[in-house]
C-alpha cells in the first residue's frame, strides 16, 4: 500500500461504518483518526432513541414541531409536546409548549400557550398568553387575554 498514490487506490464502499482509520496530519505529525470523527460537528439538538408513535407534522411555512402527534398547521409556529397544536387552525405566529398545549385551538394567532393543556379548545384567543397547566382551557372569545396559573 505504501507504494501506491492515493489516486491509484480503490474507492471505498459507502456508506462508511465510522470505524475505518484515516491518516491525517496534525501539528506536522501524521496521526490516525476514525472516519466517524472526520468533519465531526456537535448536533444542536437531541433525538429520542425511539421515534414517536405518530410523527409530528409541520405544514405551516417556517414552523417547527416536536412531539408525538404534535402539529403546526399555520405559519411561523413553534410547537413542542405530545399532541401540542393538534388540529389548531389559524394559529399563525404562535408558540404552544406542553403536552396538548393549543390542542384544537381555533383562531389563536400571535398567542403563547405554555403548560400541559394550556389553551386546549381555546376559540378566538388571538394575541393571548396562557401560562400554567390547563390555563385558558376552553376559553372562548379570549383575544388579548393573559391568563396565568394552574387551571386559570
C-alpha positions in Angstrom: 0.0 0.0 0.0 2.8 2.4 0.7 3.9 2.2 -2.9 0.5 3.5 -4.3 -0.6 7.0 -4.8 -3.9 8.0 -3.3 -5.3 8.4 -6.9 -4.4 4.8 -7.6 -6.4 3.4 -4.6 -9.7 1.6 -5.0 -12.7 3.6 -3.9 -14.2 2.7 -0.5 -17.6 1.2 -0.2 -20.2 3.7 1.0 -21.6 4.5 3.5 -18.7 4.3 5.8 -19.2 2.4 9.0 -17.3 5.0 11.0 -14.7 2.6 12.3 -12.3 3.0 9.3 -9.0 4.6 10.1 -7.9 7.6 8.1 -4.4 9.3 8.1 -4.3 13.0 8.9 -1.5 15.5 9.5 -1.9 17.4 12.8 0.7 19.7 14.1 3.2 18.4 11.5 2.8 14.8 12.6 0.9 12.1 10.8 -1.8 10.6 13.0 -4.8 8.3 12.6 -8.5 9.1 13.2 -11.7 7.1 12.9 -13.8 8.2 9.9 -16.7 8.9 12.2 -14.7 11.8 13.6 -13.7 13.4 10.3 -15.8 16.5 9.7 -17.4 16.0 13.2 -19.7 18.7 14.4 -21.8 18.7 17.5 -25.5 18.4 17.0 -27.6 21.4 18.3 -30.4 19.0 19.0 -31.1 15.7 20.7 -33.1 12.8 19.4 -35.0 10.2 21.3 -33.8 6.6 21.0 -37.2 5.7 19.6 -39.4 7.5 17.2 -42.7 8.9 18.3 -45.8 6.7 17.7 -47.2 9.4 15.4 -44.7 11.7 13.7 -45.1 15.4 14.3 -46.4 17.5 11.4 -45.4 21.0 10.4 -47.2 22.1 7.3 -47.1 25.8 8.0 -44.2 27.6 6.5 -41.3 28.4 8.8 -42.9 26.2 11.6 -41.1 23.7 13.9 -42.9 20.9 15.6 -41.6 18.4 18.2 -43.6 15.7 19.9 -45.8 12.7 19.4 -48.8 13.8 17.2 -47.8 17.5 17.6 -49.0 19.7 14.7 -48.0 23.2 13.4 -50.6 23.7 10.7 -50.2 27.5 10.4 -47.2 29.7 9.6 -44.3 30.6 11.9 -45.3 28.3 14.8 -43.1 26.6 17.4 -44.9 23.6 18.9 -43.5 21.3 21.4 -45.2 18.5 23.4 -47.3 15.4 22.7 -50.4 16.4 20.8 -49.5 20.1 21.2 -51.1 22.2 18.5 -53.1 19.2 17.3 -55.7 20.4 14.8 -55.2 24.0 15.8 -56.2 26.3 12.9 -55.5 29.9 12.2 -52.7 30.0 14.8 -50.0 31.9 12.8 -47.0 33.2 14.8 -47.9 31.2 17.9 -46.0 29.1 20.4 -47.6 26.1 22.1 -45.3 24.4 24.7 -46.5 21.5 26.8 -48.5 18.3 26.2 -51.7 19.2 24.5 -51.0 22.9 24.7 -53.1 24.6 22.0 -54.9 21.3 21.2 -57.8 22.1 18.8 -57.3 25.8 19.4 -59.0 27.9 16.7 -58.2 31.5 15.7 -55.2 31.7 18.2 -52.8 33.7 16.1 -49.9 35.6 17.9 -50.5 33.6 21.1 -48.4 31.8 23.6 -49.8 28.7 25.4 -47.3 27.2 27.9 -48.2 24.3 30.1 -49.9 21.0 30.0 -53.3 21.5 28.3 -52.9 25.3 28.2 -55.3 26.7 25.7 -57.0 23.4 24.9 -60.0 24.1 22.7 -59.5 27.9 23.0 -61.6 29.6 20.4 -60.9 33.1 19.2 -57.9 33.6 21.5 -55.7 35.7 19.3 -52.9 37.7 20.9 -53.3 35.8 24.2 -50.9 34.3 26.7 -52.0 31.3 28.8 -49.4 30.1 31.2 -49.9 27.1 33.5 -51.4 23.7 33.4 -54.9 23.9 32.0 -54.6 27.8 31.8 -57.2 29.1 29.3 -58.6 25.7 28.6 -62.0 26.0 26.8 -61.6 29.8 26.7 -63.9 31.4 24.2 -63.6 34.9 22.8 -60.5 35.4 24.9 -58.4 37.6 22.5 -55.9 39.9 24.0 -56.0 37.9 27.3 -53.3 37.0 29.8 -54.2 34.0 31.9 -51.7 32.7 34.4 -51.9 29.9 36.9 -53.0 26.3 37.4 -56.5 25.8 35.9 -56.9 29.5 35.5 
